[in-house]
């Protein structure tokens, strides 16, 4: 896939995720201009505040997961990555268990981790638990993302994009994070693997060569 084509997919994905909260803010402001009932105005203001917070949380997450500021080899504080992911999941039915003891990591590695976490969290269609872990040793980095819930669906398109040679039909805004994760792993001497998928759980792993990551690939 050409870089411009993939950039268009990511833009579409961003617009899809942001249109709802931004639209709610706009609608709320329009209602406030005409609504004079105190209780109704309070409810609308509450909606605007929640939608504003949701928009901000999504933007902070996408800045790290999709952005490239500082270059892929730049080091990033993992506490920032955790805060971004927790904020992104705030208000959802997905509970995060963060098991990353590494204080900082190359930005490309963080990008891979966040996109895999996004993909797995979206497979928990009725909510559930998301466990994120990462280890670095012997010149390698290993990421492990597990999801469990009442209903888990990791679509065939997402699986193909993450681990194989996807068709043009499988490359779409919905699968863009999976494609980005696979691309980052591949560009840095690694790969993404789907270890297990059942109706109630999913486990995705990735391994990379740190030498490749530290030099920017």
C-alpha positions in Angstrom: 0.0 0.0 0.0 1.2 3.5 -0.9 2.0 5.8 2.0 -0.6 8.4 0.8 -3.3 5.7 0.6 -2.5 4.6 4.2 -2.5 8.2 5.4 -6.0 8.6 3.9 -7.1 5.5 5.8 -5.7 6.9 9.1 -7.4 10.2 8.5 -10.7 8.4 7.9 -10.3 6.5 11.1 -9.6 9.6 13.1 -12.6 11.3 11.6 -14.8 8.3 12.4 -13.7 8.2 16.0 -14.0 12.0 16.6 -17.1 12.9 14.7 -19.5 11.6 17.4 -18.0 13.6 20.4 -17.4 16.7 18.4 -20.9 16.5 16.9 -22.3 16.2 20.4 -20.4 19.4 21.5 -21.8 21.3 18.5 -25.3 20.1 19.1 -25.1 21.0 22.8 -23.9 24.5 22.0 -26.8 25.0 19.6 -29.3 23.8 22.2 -27.8 26.2 24.8 -28.5 29.1 22.6 -32.2 28.4 22.6 -32.8 26.5 25.9 -33.8 28.5 29.0 -34.8 25.8 31.4 -32.2 25.6 34.1 -32.3 21.8 34.5 -32.1 21.2 30.8 -29.2 23.6 30.4 -27.3 21.8 33.2 -27.8 18.5 31.4 -26.6 19.9 28.2 -23.5 21.4 29.8 -22.8 18.1 31.4 -23.0 16.4 27.9 -20.7 19.1 26.5 -18.1 18.6 29.2 -18.1 14.8 28.8 -17.9 15.0 25.0 -15.0 17.6 25.3 -13.1 15.3 27.7 -13.7 12.3 25.4 -12.5 14.3 22.3 -9.3 15.3 24.2 -8.7 11.8 25.5 -9.0 10.4 21.9 -6.7 13.0 20.5 -4.0 12.4 23.1 -4.1 8.7 22.4 -4.0 9.0 18.7 -1.1 11.5 18.9 1.0 8.6 20.4 -0.6 5.7 18.5 -0.7 7.3 15.0 1.7 10.3 15.2 5.4 10.3 14.4 6.6 13.4 16.3 10.2 12.9 17.4 10.8 10.0 15.1 10.3 6.3 15.7 13.6 5.9 17.6 12.8 8.7 20.1 12.4 7.6 23.7 9.0 8.0 25.4 8.1 7.8 29.1 5.9 4.7 29.4 3.8 6.5 32.1 2.6 8.8 29.3 1.6 5.8 27.2 -0.3 4.3 30.1 -2.1 7.6 30.8 -3.1 7.9 27.2 -4.5 4.4 27.0 -6.4 4.7 30.3 -7.9 8.0 29.1 -8.9 6.5 25.8 -10.7 3.7 27.6 -12.3 6.0 30.2 -16.1 5.6 30.0 -15.9 2.3 28.1 -16.6 -1.1 29.5 -13.0 -2.2 29.1 -10.9 -2.4 32.3 -7.2 -2.0 31.8 -4.5 -3.9 33.6 -1.1 -2.4 32.9 1.8 -4.7 33.4 4.7 -2.7 32.0 7.7 -2.2 34.3 9.9 -0.6 31.6 10.3 3.1 32.4 10.8 4.3 28.8 10.9 2.8 25.3 11.5 3.8 21.7 8.5 5.6 20.3 8.1 3.0 17.6 7.7 0.3 20.2 5.1 2.4 22.1 3.3 2.9 18.8 3.2 -0.8 18.3 2.0 -1.5 21.8 -0.8 1.1 21.7 -2.1 0.0 18.3 -2.3 -3.7 19.4 -4.0 -2.6 22.6 -6.5 -0.7 20.5 -7.2 -3.6 18.2 -7.7 -6.0 21.2 -9.9 -3.6 23.1 -12.2 -3.2 20.1 -12.6 -7.0 19.9 -14.2 -6.9 23.4 -17.6 -5.9 22.0 -19.4 -6.3 25.4 -16.5 -5.0 27.4 -14.1 -7.0 29.5 -10.5 -7.0 30.7 -7.5 -5.8 28.7 -4.1 -6.8 30.0 -1.0 -5.1 28.5 2.5 -6.3 29.2 5.9 -5.7 27.7 9.4 -7.0 28.5 12.8 -6.0 27.1 15.8 -8.3 27.5 18.7 -9.8 25.5 18.3 -7.2 22.8 14.7 -8.0 22.1 11.3 -6.5 23.1 8.3 -8.7 23.7 4.7 -7.4 23.8 1.8 -9.4 25.1 -1.8 -8.1 24.8 -4.7 -10.2 26.2 -8.4 -9.5 26.2 -11.2 -11.4 27.8 -15.0 -10.8 28.0 -18.4 -12.2 27.5 -18.1 -11.8 23.7 -14.9 -11.5 21.7 -14.8 -10.9 18.0 -11.5 -10.4 16.2 -12.7 -10.1 12.6 -11.0 -12.1 9.8 -10.0 -8.9 8.1 -8.2 -7.6 11.2 -6.4 -10.9 11.6 -5.4 -10.9 8.0 -4.1 -7.4 8.2 -2.1 -8.1 11.3 -0.4 -11.3 10.3 -0.6 -11.8 6.6 -0.9 -10.2 3.2 -4.3 -8.4 3.3 -6.4 -7.8 0.2 -7.4 -4.3 -0.9 -10.9 -5.0 0.5 -9.5 -5.8 4.0 -7.5 -2.5 4.1 -10.0 0.0 5.4 -10.2 2.6 8.2 -11.4 0.0 10.7 -8.3 -2.2 10.1 -5.8 0.7 9.9 -4.5 0.3 13.4 -3.8 -3.4 12.8 -2.0 -2.5 9.6 0.1 0.1 11.3 1.0 -2.3 14.1 2.1 -5.0 11.6 4.1 -2.4 9.6 5.9 -1.1 12.6 6.8 -4.6 13.7 8.0 -5.6 10.3 10.0 -2.5 9.7 11.9 -3.1 13.0 12.8 -6.8 12.5 9.8 -8.2 14.2 6.3 -9.6 13.7 2.8 -9.7 15.2 1.3 -13.1 16.1 -2.3 -14.0 17.0 -1.7 -16.7 19.7 -5.3 -17.5 20.5 -8.9 -16.4 19.7 -12.0 -17.8 21.3 -15.5 -16.5 21.8 -14.4 -15.1 25.2 -10.7 -14.3 24.9 -7.9 -13.2 22.6 -4.1 -13.0 22.9 -1.9 -11.1 20.5 1.9 -10.9 20.8 4.7 -9.0 19.0 8.5 -9.4 19.1 11.1 -6.9 17.9 14.8 -6.5 17.7 15.8 -3.6 19.9 18.9 -2.9 17.8 16.6 -2.2 14.8 14.3 0.0 17.0 17.1 2.0 18.6 18.5 3.0 15.2 15.2 3.8 13.7 15.0 0.7 11.6 
